[in-house]
Every structure is written in C-alpha cells, then in structure tokens.
Amino acid sequence: MSNIDLTAGAIEIGVIISVFLYGITTVQAYIYFRSSLSAEDSTRLKLLVLAVWLLESFLTILTCIYLYTITITSYGDADALDVMPWSMDLMFFVGGLVSAIIQAFFSWRIHVISGHYPVSIISWAGSTFRVAITLTICILDFKAKTISDYETRWGWTIPLSFSVAMAVDLLNASALCYFLWRRPEVSPG
C-alpha cells in the first residue's frame, strides 16, 4: 500500500465520520428549535445553540473543502499531502472556538449549580487559553506552508491544544458530577 493510500484514505474516512456526526448535530439542533418554541429557554441560550450550530456548519464545510483539495484538486500528487491548504488552517481555529464556547457554557452551568466561581474561572481560563492556542496554530500554519515544516518548528502546539481541551473537559465533567451529587434533592410537588 502506498503512502498516499494510507494518508488520504485515513483523512477521507475521518471526514466521512465527521460529516455523519455533523448530521446528528443538525438533527439535534432541529429538534431543539422545534421543541423550544414553547420552552422556557432564554433567547441567549437559543442564540448560543444557533451560533454553535452555524460554527459547526462552517467547520464541516471547511473539512469538506480540505478533503476535496487533497483528493480531487491534487489527485495522485503525494507531495500535495504535505501542503497545508487554507481550509486546514481555519479548521483548527474554528474547531477550537466551538470547543471553547461549549466548555464556557458548561463552566457557567457549574457556577449556576454550585454557586461558586473558582472552578468556573479555572475552566474559563483554560477555554480562553485553548482559543489562543488554536489561533496561534492557525497563524503558524499560514507561515509554515507545509505540514513537515510546521511539525518541525511548532509541532508541540497541537498536542498542547488537545491537552488543554481534555483537561477542561475533565474538569467540567468532574465538577458537574460532584456538584450535582452534592446538590440537595428537590422533592416533586
């Protein structure tokens, strides 16, 4: 099997799975908006859901553009797999922004449930740091022009971005579980 089969094939499978998951997100957004017409959710929450869905839509479009670029525009050119198209540069930032928005929402929920700020502030700081990292990745991608050049000079930024995202997700999930467990039960009626 050639290098192009392994690389482009893995990217194509990843994009197909990503588009499938985007479809699930779209169905969830549709169901939410359909049911929220009479719900008590605030206008701000509805706008947040809409903004996240629109950003996810943009991210999916960028992902498909990237797939088209490497499989159609650069068909059969193994060297083209090392070149970073503009869509890949933006994918990092938009993905980091979506992640940070969702993490910030859960941080807010932690504050609402617990009544305390410390965990939320740490989470918000981590989310803000993640946006800064993904913006840095985007800018450095434009400077590098090739994946091998980027990996050589700034390869540590992508694992750092994923590590911060994982830490914030773990903090949010743990804090939500803890504060919901400690919350006094509300009796019905």
C-alpha positions as CSV (number, residue, x, y, z in Angstrom):
1,M,0.0,0.0,0.0
2,S,1.4,3.4,-0.9
3,N,1.8,6.4,1.4
4,I,-0.9,8.3,-0.4
5,D,-3.4,5.4,0.2
6,L,-2.6,5.4,3.9
7,T,-2.7,9.2,4.4
8,A,-5.6,10.2,2.0
9,G,-7.6,7.2,3.0
10,A,-7.4,8.0,6.7
11,I,-8.4,11.6,6.0
12,E,-11.3,10.5,3.9
13,I,-12.6,8.1,6.5
14,G,-12.2,10.8,9.2
15,V,-14.1,13.3,7.1
16,I,-16.9,10.9,6.4
17,I,-17.3,10.2,10.1
18,S,-17.2,13.9,10.9
19,V,-19.9,14.7,8.3
20,F,-22.0,11.9,9.8
21,L,-21.6,13.3,13.3
22,Y,-22.5,16.8,11.9
23,G,-25.7,15.3,10.6
24,I,-26.6,14.1,14.1
25,T,-25.8,17.6,15.4
26,T,-28.1,19.1,12.8
27,V,-30.9,16.8,13.8
28,Q,-30.4,17.7,17.5
29,A,-30.4,21.4,16.7
30,Y,-33.6,20.9,14.6
31,I,-35.3,19.0,17.4
32,Y,-34.2,21.6,20.0
33,F,-35.5,24.6,18.0
34,R,-38.7,22.8,17.1
35,S,-39.4,22.0,20.8
36,S,-38.0,25.2,22.2
37,L,-40.7,27.4,20.6
38,S,-42.8,27.0,23.7
39,A,-40.0,26.1,26.1
40,E,-38.7,28.5,28.8
41,D,-35.2,28.6,27.5
42,S,-33.8,32.2,27.3
43,T,-33.2,33.9,24.0
44,R,-29.5,34.0,24.8
45,L,-29.4,30.1,25.1
46,K,-31.3,29.8,21.8
47,L,-28.8,32.1,20.2
48,L,-25.9,30.2,21.7
49,V,-27.3,26.9,20.2
50,L,-27.7,28.6,16.8
51,A,-24.2,30.1,16.9
52,V,-22.6,26.7,17.8
53,W,-24.6,25.0,15.0
54,L,-23.6,27.7,12.5
55,L,-19.9,27.4,13.5
56,E,-20.2,23.6,13.2
57,S,-21.7,24.0,9.8
58,F,-18.8,26.3,8.8
59,L,-16.3,23.7,10.2
60,T,-17.9,20.9,8.2
61,I,-17.7,23.0,5.0
62,L,-14.0,23.7,5.7
63,T,-13.4,20.0,6.3
64,C,-15.1,19.0,3.0
65,I,-13.1,21.7,1.2
66,Y,-9.9,20.2,2.6
67,L,-11.0,16.7,1.5
68,Y,-11.8,18.0,-2.0
69,T,-8.4,19.8,-2.2
70,I,-6.4,16.7,-1.4
71,T,-8.5,14.1,-3.2
72,I,-9.6,16.0,-6.4
73,T,-7.6,19.1,-6.9
74,S,-4.3,17.3,-6.0
75,Y,-5.3,13.8,-7.2
76,G,-2.4,11.4,-7.2
77,D,0.2,14.0,-6.1
78,A,1.7,12.6,-2.9
79,D,3.7,15.8,-2.3
80,A,0.4,17.8,-2.1
81,L,-0.4,15.9,1.1
82,D,2.4,17.9,2.8
83,V,1.0,21.3,1.7
84,M,-1.4,23.0,4.1
85,P,-4.4,24.4,2.3
86,W,-6.1,27.5,3.8
87,S,-9.1,25.4,4.8
88,M,-7.0,23.3,7.1
89,D,-5.6,26.4,8.8
90,L,-9.0,27.7,9.6
91,M,-10.3,24.3,10.7
92,F,-8.0,24.5,13.8
93,F,-9.3,27.9,14.8
94,V,-13.0,27.2,14.2
95,G,-12.8,23.8,16.0
96,G,-11.1,25.4,18.9
97,L,-13.6,28.2,19.1
98,V,-16.6,25.8,19.0
99,S,-14.9,23.7,21.8
100,A,-14.3,26.8,23.9
101,I,-17.8,28.1,23.6
102,I,-19.2,24.7,24.7
103,Q,-16.7,24.5,27.5
104,A,-17.6,28.0,28.7
105,F,-21.3,27.1,28.7
106,F,-20.6,24.1,30.9
107,S,-18.4,26.3,33.1
108,W,-21.4,28.6,33.5
109,R,-23.6,25.7,34.5
110,I,-21.1,24.7,37.1
111,H,-21.3,28.2,38.6
112,V,-25.1,28.1,38.5
113,I,-25.3,24.7,40.2
114,S,-22.6,25.3,42.8
115,G,-23.0,29.0,43.4
116,H,-19.2,29.3,43.5
117,Y,-16.8,30.8,40.9
118,P,-13.4,29.1,41.4
119,V,-13.9,26.0,39.3
120,S,-15.7,28.1,36.6
121,I,-12.9,30.6,36.5
122,I,-10.3,27.9,36.0
123,S,-12.4,26.4,33.2
124,W,-13.0,29.7,31.5
125,A,-9.3,30.4,31.7
126,G,-8.5,27.1,30.1
127,S,-11.1,27.7,27.4
128,T,-9.6,31.1,26.7
129,F,-6.1,29.6,26.6
130,R,-7.4,27.0,24.1
131,V,-8.7,29.7,21.8
132,A,-5.4,31.5,22.0
133,I,-3.6,28.3,21.2
134,T,-5.8,27.4,18.2
135,L,-5.5,31.0,16.9
136,T,-1.7,30.6,17.2
137,I,-1.8,27.3,15.3
138,C,-3.9,29.0,12.6
139,I,-1.3,31.8,12.2
140,L,1.7,29.5,12.3
141,D,0.0,27.2,9.7
142,F,-0.2,30.2,7.3
143,K,3.5,30.9,8.0
144,A,4.7,27.3,7.6
145,K,3.0,26.3,4.3
146,T,3.9,22.6,4.7
147,I,3.0,20.1,7.4
148,S,6.5,18.8,7.8
149,D,7.8,22.4,8.3
150,Y,5.1,23.0,10.9
151,E,5.8,19.8,12.7
152,T,9.5,20.5,12.9
153,R,9.1,24.1,14.2
154,W,5.8,24.1,16.2
155,G,4.7,20.5,16.4
156,W,4.2,20.8,20.2
157,T,1.2,23.3,19.8
158,I,-1.3,20.7,18.6
159,P,-0.8,18.2,21.5
160,L,-0.9,21.2,23.8
161,S,-4.2,22.3,22.4
162,F,-5.7,18.8,22.8
163,S,-4.3,18.5,26.3
164,V,-5.8,21.8,27.4
165,A,-9.2,20.8,25.9
166,M,-9.1,17.4,27.6
167,A,-8.2,19.0,30.9
168,V,-11.0,21.5,30.7
169,D,-13.5,18.8,29.7
170,L,-12.4,16.6,32.5
171,L,-12.6,19.5,35.0
172,N,-16.1,20.4,33.8
173,A,-17.4,16.8,33.8
174,S,-15.9,16.1,37.3
175,A,-17.2,19.4,38.7
176,L,-20.7,18.8,37.3
177,C,-20.9,15.3,38.7
178,Y,-19.6,16.5,42.1
179,F,-21.9,19.5,42.4
180,L,-24.9,17.6,41.1
181,W,-24.2,14.8,43.6
182,R,-23.9,17.3,46.5
183,R,-27.0,19.2,45.5
184,P,-29.9,18.7,47.8
185,E,-32.7,16.8,46.2
186,V,-35.8,18.7,45.2
187,S,-39.0,16.9,46.1
188,P,-41.7,17.0,43.4
189,G,-44.9,18.8,44.1
